[in-house]
Amino acid sequence: MATIVGSVKPPPFDYVRAANLDDVWDALDADEDAKVIAGGQSLIPLLSLRFASPSLLVDLGALGELTGVQLTDSVLRIGALTRHCEVERNAAIRAAAPLLAEAATWVAHPQIRNRGTLGGSVAHGDSAAEFPAALLALDATMVARSRAGERRVAATDFFLSYFTTALEPGEILAAVELPVARSSSTWGFAEFARRRGDYAIGGAAVQAERDADGSCRSVRAGLLAAGPAPCLAPGLADAFAGRVVDRQLIAGVVDEALARLAPGENVHGSAGYRKDVIGEMLRRALASAFELGEVA
Ligand SMILES: Cc1cc2nc3c(=O)[nH]c(=O)nc-3n(C[C@H](O)[C@H](O)[C@H](O)COP(=O)(O)OP(=O)(O)OC[C@H]3O[C@@H](n4cnc5c(N)ncnc54)[C@H](O)[C@@H]3O)c2cc1C
């Protein structure tokens, strides 16, 4: 194990590259201040800013168990180490979860998408991130792994608060599992940021199912930057169920959802401004999912 002294900005930390999962469990058991690192695209900036000071970084990068994309008839399983750029381009993901592939194109810039991992983004739990919102809309299941084995957590139970997830000490995220999109599935994604690639000021990821007569069978919308943790837009499923969705219905349902949200003020604007942005992005993503054409 090499010691890296913080000669640049991060505080000093030890580093170990795990060769297998037992190395991970041993390192985490031995040091309660240890942290795992995947692509490093969130953790390294946090270290450099000294917002985190783990004593040991356990690099997951060599673990084949956390890689790969597997598709069965009904489930798409994506390994935690799958990089953002692969989520964007992988043919199985594009076919079985096009909303997730689209969300990947909105994450940061190509350099970051070449290093960052899906699992890192999910475990980081930033409410302004694209993947958590898409995974909530897609009704994903997070596969947590520890020395004791695997544990599955619904996306709706996974994101708890500011950068806090349901992962427990000694657990890592191994994969995410998604229901495969059907021919009746439609989706929409909309995001507003100061510049393309910046973190979202507001956004929405929508996954819907329609019956043959065009009426809504189900709908879920994950929101970006709408609260402390990634969350679903409230009230959509009941309001849309069995109805043919038009712009008037969307406008009313979005207004009701917004009344139940309280995004805080931050450097990007007042709470009221941010609520307006989230509402507009939700209207656009819903209009896109229900194929109502471009919103003016
Ligand atoms: C300039 C810049 C702009 C960015 N813009 C965006 C953006 O617009 N949208 C966006 O979503 N993200 C953005 N990011 C963050 C980027 O997407 C990260 O890649 C991602 O958040 C974390 O993935 P990672 O693999 O790099 O994780 P790391 O940085 O390695 O880890 C992040 C956290 O997750 C934990 N972790 C990592 N993997 C696992 C695992 N398998 N199990 C358990 N815990 C794990 C680590 O311990 C750490 O706490 C940006 C980053 C930068 C530097």
The ligand as a Tripos MOL2 file, in Angstrom:
@<TRIPOS>MOLECULE
LIG
   53    58     1     0     0
SMALL
NO_CHARGES

@<TRIPOS>ATOM
      1 C1        -16.3920   19.6130  -14.1300 C.3       1 LIG1
      2 C2        -17.3670   18.5280  -13.7440 C.ar      1 LIG1
      3 C3        -18.6700   18.6330  -14.1910 C.ar      1 LIG1
      4 C4        -19.5890   17.6450  -13.8520 C.ar      1 LIG1
      5 N1        -20.8670   17.7780  -14.3070 N.ar      1 LIG1
      6 C5        -21.7730   16.8190  -13.9970 C.ar      1 LIG1
      7 C6        -23.1110   16.9130  -14.4760 C.ar      1 LIG1
      8 O1        -23.4990   17.8290  -15.2170 O.2       1 LIG1
      9 N2        -23.9760   15.9350  -14.1040 N.ar      1 LIG1
     10 C7        -23.5920   14.8840  -13.3000 C.ar      1 LIG1
     11 O2        -24.4190   14.0350  -12.9940 O.2       1 LIG1
     12 N3        -22.3230   14.7670  -12.8620 N.ar      1 LIG1
     13 C8        -21.4040   15.6920  -13.1910 C.ar      1 LIG1
     14 N4        -20.1210   15.5600  -12.7350 N.ar      1 LIG1
     15 C9        -19.7790   14.3860  -11.8720 C.3       1 LIG1
     16 C10       -19.4580   13.1550  -12.7280 C.3       1 LIG1
     17 O3        -20.5910   12.7170  -13.4270 O.3       1 LIG1
     18 C11       -18.9510   11.9970  -11.8770 C.3       1 LIG1
     19 O4        -18.3450   11.1090  -12.7680 O.3       1 LIG1
     20 C12       -19.9430   11.1880  -11.0820 C.3       1 LIG1
     21 O5        -20.7090   12.0220  -10.2390 O.3       1 LIG1
     22 C13       -19.2550   10.2020  -10.1420 C.3       1 LIG1
     23 O6        -18.7560    9.0980  -10.8310 O.3       1 LIG1
     24 P1        -17.2800    8.6110  -10.5580 P.3       1 LIG1
     25 O7        -17.1810    7.2340  -11.0990 O.co2     1 LIG1
     26 O8        -16.3360    9.6070  -11.0690 O.co2     1 LIG1
     27 O9        -17.2720    8.5010   -8.9510 O.3       1 LIG1
     28 P2        -16.1250    8.8770   -7.9080 P.3       1 LIG1
     29 O10       -15.7770   10.3100   -8.0170 O.co2     1 LIG1
     30 O11       -15.0300    7.8890   -7.9740 O.co2     1 LIG1
     31 O12       -16.9450    8.6230   -6.5420 O.3       1 LIG1
     32 C14       -18.0230    9.4670   -6.1940 C.3       1 LIG1
     33 C15       -18.6060    8.9720   -4.8680 C.3       1 LIG1
     34 O13       -19.2330    7.7170   -5.0390 O.3       1 LIG1
     35 C16       -18.5920    6.7050   -4.2570 C.3       1 LIG1
     36 N5        -18.5560    5.5200   -5.1100 N.ar      1 LIG1
     37 C17       -18.0550    5.4320   -6.3740 C.ar      1 LIG1
     38 N6        -18.3320    4.2320   -6.8900 N.ar      1 LIG1
     39 C18       -18.9960    3.5330   -5.9240 C.ar      1 LIG1
     40 C19       -19.5590    2.2290   -5.8720 C.ar      1 LIG1
     41 N7        -19.5230    1.3740   -6.9060 N.pl3     1 LIG1
     42 N8        -20.1640    1.8550   -4.7260 N.ar      1 LIG1
     43 C20       -20.2360    2.7010   -3.6630 C.ar      1 LIG1
     44 N9        -19.7450    3.9530   -3.6690 N.ar      1 LIG1
     45 C21       -19.1300    4.3560   -4.7910 C.ar      1 LIG1
     46 C22       -17.2380    7.2770   -3.8610 C.3       1 LIG1
     47 O14       -16.8080    6.7610   -2.6140 O.3       1 LIG1
     48 C23       -17.5600    8.7580   -3.7770 C.3       1 LIG1
     49 O15       -18.1630    9.0440   -2.5460 O.3       1 LIG1
     50 C24       -19.1780   16.5170  -13.0630 C.ar      1 LIG1
     51 C25       -17.8630   16.4030  -12.6400 C.ar      1 LIG1
     52 C26       -16.9480   17.3990  -12.9730 C.ar      1 LIG1
     53 C27       -15.5300   17.2520  -12.5070 C.3       1 LIG1
@<TRIPOS>BOND
     1     1     2 1
     2     2     3 ar
     3     2    52 ar
     4     3     4 ar
     5     4     5 ar
     6     4    50 ar
     7     5     6 ar
     8     6     7 ar
     9     6    13 1
    10     7     8 2
    11     7     9 ar
    12     9    10 ar
    13    10    11 2
    14    10    12 ar
    15    12    13 ar
    16    13    14 ar
    17    14    15 1
    18    14    50 ar
    19    15    16 1
    20    16    17 1
    21    16    18 1
    22    18    19 1
    23    18    20 1
    24    20    21 1
    25    20    22 1
    26    22    23 1
    27    23    24 1
    28    24    25 2
    29    24    26 1
    30    24    27 1
    31    27    28 1
    32    28    29 2
    33    28    30 1
    34    28    31 1
    35    31    32 1
    36    32    33 1
    37    33    34 1
    38    33    48 1
    39    34    35 1
    40    35    36 1
    41    35    46 1
    42    36    37 ar
    43    36    45 ar
    44    37    38 ar
    45    38    39 ar
    46    39    40 ar
    47    39    45 ar
    48    40    41 1
    49    40    42 ar
    50    42    43 ar
    51    43    44 ar
    52    44    45 ar
    53    46    47 1
    54    46    48 1
    55    48    49 1
    56    50    51 ar
    57    51    52 ar
    58    52    53 1
@<TRIPOS>SUBSTRUCTURE
     1 LIG1         1 GROUP 0 **** ****
